[in-house]
């Protein structure tokens, strides 16, 4: 295919025709390999980072030009090397149905560039041609080789005589995929198999039950190992202790003791750790030809413009590369994030049970794949009913040993993209966890006097005698040395502050602290983390992440609870006021004796709302209408009359802090209070951006120090819990490690919910989760090879509009009206068809003008008309010329095109002809429309709904005049806001 057009300038008329032809050929090539109607846009503006429709990409390529140097279209399905027999088109996760390739990828049997089978195709009549002496080394024993041959035979058997669409294995894979995707029970699956066996011809080869199906399918998946553990979490019964019967530390039996057990009965272990070996799961990322090339995106496909969009853009990643050049020299080596948290598998709080999974996240993948559940790796499943606490390291031993091998030796892995084997290595970049789990993984106690792990032993805390807890009012240390607030006693904690901010502890300083202060006996160190046994761990810039999700929720709870004075959540109460007396600060807020009643009362503080102000504040939140794409419904948590708000989830608090709280507090609080709260909300919004700038983060780091100091001047000391103090460190961590959404707990919490859904047998929750995860893992792998059914990778979005096509010759078809059927993988529920109406002359004229002034085809005619007005009226100002042009252009344009058409001018194309004639008076009117993945409703349609999709903003490029005599108008973009009343 000729690609010389890529270097052409789209605005150059000499090569424009060839450039447009090349763009069309590219779009035909790329969209032939896409089933969801969207691909990555390769224009110089999007640089293969944004998914767009064909129409949008065409416009971008014509306007911005094609990305220079992008001649091998690896993100659009082109082969990476000439020896590849299949196109690598895994960008969007949809692929041709190819069971033979699935089997070979599952077992790691591929032709290599060095072997005689380099030119063989997996679709050859004899797929066993791949099996040579080199490839058989992929198998650990003969049983795996037998399993491979058995699956190949299953793939060759017809479902029934004469069936041309499915083989036995392909039909089973499709059916099993539907079972896992839709949560069918094992019993229902067996019943369906019985029905299908009766419905199909008698010679069909379907298995009889789910058990028989599982025996076939399990060959495509991976396995896990069970390791017995001491019930007191002292040791694991593995390696040297594999045959021990009692714990060498506490003396507890390895088995559950039952006085009724007979000698011949099988013993039941007291506790079982389930270990999912990491090596084969990392190998599968490269063995699969459907994802292998994405594993080097961080090196080959990343936009390098100084902004941070991915962890690979961060200082921590680059510093790791500089410290370990032998690791970073091969971009296929895997960088991992380690996440952990406990959850209750029973979906009810009445049962106390805590199961702890250890999850690994491969950061090599691009942003649109990295934090998706299908790419998460479950490594360990630590059983309940009690969490492991600081003994988490005991259970992490198998994983850490594996990580040591992956760092020092690596594992031989076949790269299906480059058709070669290489020694894959892996490393942990950091951990992701909530604050209590931070202590379990790091060994630093996150409670008490030294609760801040970033400040370490220099944490500044103050014991509140009446509230019986520590507060952390030390944020003036981060101000400029000359700041006047450092000298202010009364408005802060009663002292002057001249200390510098503490240095963040690195790995070497942590090891020195462990040697100097020891473990326990009053030391904040409760253990030395097992992760320090990894050779590279102490050199990592950021070892443990502060979780923005939980910090944001706790700060939100503090603010809402204090503003509304909620019982049990307000930080302003009798004890908090007596703490002010004890600290001898803010005497105006000290408890005071009422002169007439003879009782003590608490003077009103500036952050306290009156009853009326609380109602106004809560009414705003109660009547709040958000877009229907919002997951949260805050109004359900609001009780206006009771002046309460309860049951806020993490995502509710996220939306409150970043969107709604600054709106709701307007007019309810004094200016100095509402201003600082709005500043805090703005801090969270900037911090959580998808694209970060290092310079902006440095400014944010300085600004949050001032914001926290302003909060110290307003709220009582009890407000400043450790979670509020941690705000001071969040901007630095973002500056070092990159965007927050790669390091917070939201995706992990969603993954835990998925694991929770696997529980079918409540007597053995961890066993259910393990088996369910294996099925889920197998489903994810198989889904990459299925294109004829809905999978995790090609599920249409709710507002998908890519497949709707309406006949038109002039305007490109976009979007779809609500109520029509479209092919998005399922039938959309029908609504009332569009009504037909006749437009009045004013609306018709406005519509015609809008189209003409926003059509590039008409630009030469507009210039001609303006020149004509200037020649006829030389004394008119620019303002008057533009006014006449806007009012008369449509009529002049119609007459001008009519004359040119009579003269047979080549300037009158079909598009120009139709534009001149104007729109039809009879149009279709809709109450809802989906375009560019966004749903719009009219005001009438959303009446009675709790959501609103009628608000719109239109950005218009226009000229602005200071007055009618202004000869130098400024041209720029202006935003117009409004609400949809009609869609035509």
Secondary structure, DSSP 8 states (H G I E B T S, - for coil): ---GGGGS-TT-TTTHHHHHHHHHHHHHHHHTT-SSS-EE--BTTTTT-SEE-HHHHHHHHHHH-B-TT--S-GGGT--SSTT-SS----TTS-----HHHHHHHHHT----TTSGGGG--TTSS-GGGG--TTGGGG-SSHHHHHHHHHHHHHHHSBSSTT--S-BHHHHHHHHHHHHHHHT--HHHHHHHHHHHHHHS-TT----SSHHHHHHHHGGGS---EEEEE-TTS--EE-GGGTT-SB-TTT--BSB---TT--TTS---BS-EEEE--HHHHHHHHHHSTTTGGGGGHHHHT---SS-BSSGGGSHHHHHHHHH-HHHHTSTTSEEEEEEEEEE-TTS-TTS---EEEEEEEETTS-HHHHTSGGGEEEEEEE--SS--GGGHHHHTHHHHHHHHHHHHT-EEEEETTTTEEEEE-EEEEEEE--HHHHHHHH-B--SSTT--TTTGGG---EEETTTTEEE---GGGGS-TT-GGGG--TTTTSS-----------HHHHHHHHHHH-SSTT-SB----GGGGSTTGGG-S-SB---HHHHHHHHHHHHHHHHHT-TTT-S-SHHHHHHHHHHT--GGGS-EE-TTT--EE----TT---HHHHHHHHHHHHT--B-TT-S--GGGGEETTTTEE----HHHHHHIIIIIHHHHTTTTS-HHHHHHHHHHHHHHHHHT-SSB-HHHHHHHHHHHHHHHHHHHHHS-GGG--HHHHTHHHHHHHHHHH--GGGTSSHHHHHHHHHHHHT---GGGHHHHHHHHHHHHHHHHHHHTT--SS--TTT---TT--TT-----SSS----EETTS---SSS--------EEEE--HHHHHHHHHHHHHT-GGGHHHHHHHHHHHHHH-TT--HHHHHHHHHHHHHHHHHHHHHHHHHTT-TT--HHHHHHHH---SEEEEBSEEEETTEEEE-TTTTTT-SB---EEEEEEEEEE-SSTT-SS-EEEEEEEEEE-S-B-
